[in-house]
Amino acid sequence: MRILIAQVKQETNTFCEVPTTLRTFSSSYLYFKEEIEENLKATRTEIGGFLQEIHNQGGSFIPTVAASAISGGSVVEEDYQILKQSILEPLKQEINVDGVLLSLHGAMVTDLHEDPEGDIIESVRFAIGADIPIAVSIDPHAYVSKKMLRYADIIVAYKTFPHIDQYETGLHTAKLLFETLSGKIKPVMRAVHLPMLISPEAQVDSAYPMKDVLGYGREFEKNDSVLSTSICPVQPWLDLPNIHSTIITICDENDPQAIDISKKIAAFLWEKRDAFMPERYSPEEAVRTAIHCKGDKPVALVEPFDSTLAGAPGNSVTLLKALLEQGTSVVSYITIIDPITVEQAFQFEEGSEVDLSVGVDQESLLEDTSLSIRGTLYKLKEDASFYLQATGVMEGMGNTAIIKIDHIYLVICSNAFAHQDPNSYRSLDLDISKAKIIGIKSTLHFRAFYSEHVQDILFIEGKGVSSGNFFDFNWKKINRPIWPLDEENAISTFEII
Ligand SMILES: [Zn+2]
């Protein structure tokens, strides 16, 4: 069996004004053809899972493109077309394929396409015809469109929040494709769209309510004829018409069962909606509470509204400001993305006293813009990067400067990177066990890698393009009613696809 494989993953935040380009993809990874196996085989990515299952089945594959980028603004259309054409190119040459495996995010937007994943799947379908199966793995924050559901045979989302099962999802998706090809199963996929936006801060899978919702979905999978259930609370910062969360069920040849299960899981999720409300602290309260924590481990102070993993620029100085006001006496590590300030810092020698301005003043929802700081240039590192435990690939921070202000170690990076892993600090020789406060710009994913190293996690209230307070945003295109913007949203607005 010969399988065409491809990956294009980026989560767009339509409130983010920084465009996503091929260069942005390169900061995480961007591989073509043979480079894919060379770099992603035996990694914990979906591609790692695809390749493993193809190997297990004695199949062969046609590698096309594997591109993964940090969340951000819309993808530049020209660059999207390069990625898309890389997938379609072998099909234009009339190379025979028996099946297609795609790893997509599901919440990408381009300058021209509100549903590029639907566009990719549709284009592949038109190129290969109706009979060759297409199996797709997605991030559960996908905006699963009708087009995606119409042209794919199999769509499977990760089952963990934070997402640590990318490899397993790739493997599961590939297994279902091979079982389809061998005639062992005839997958029937049915979905329910429901009008809900849920802040990722409240989606951790180890706690109520998400733990219960995922457990409810898993119960159905104990039945052999239920091949997959996917619970997809959409990436909420997408101001697009027809935005929705989605439940997908795949059953073996049983259409009514797939519909019924999707409806039941959707109703279960909907009933729990009021529990998806995270507790937040004011910046001052968070710093004060952290300083007075008695345990040996540090306290994580999280700026979810400026999460680089949710499309925010990572340049808010909200936490820094509170630390400068009342937290300079305890060791803290915090990070800000500001390439201009890094460039200025590189004009000095390590050990110099510097006066700089951090935080980028831009048209956005950020309430804190630039802040003047004075400190010692503690360290400079060109092209800093670290090993990302979630996927097993390197993540680039770009040129990085550390400014020491009393006991604050302020890490200023050039690239908006996945700020979810203590390895970002460790790679700069900052031992997180020595800090009292660790600043994190993430909503959810950091929990998988920080939880065991911190004694408490406090979310800070603030404004930014990844704020969980959806009432802060100037929504223009989104469909209404939608929860929580419209409280009395009826379950009757659920749509079966
Ligand atoms: Zn996600």
Boltz pocket constraint, residues with backbone or C-beta under 6 A from the ligand:
constraints:
  - pocket:
      binder: B
      contacts: [[A, 139], [A, 140], [A, 141], [A, 163]]
      max_distance: 6.0
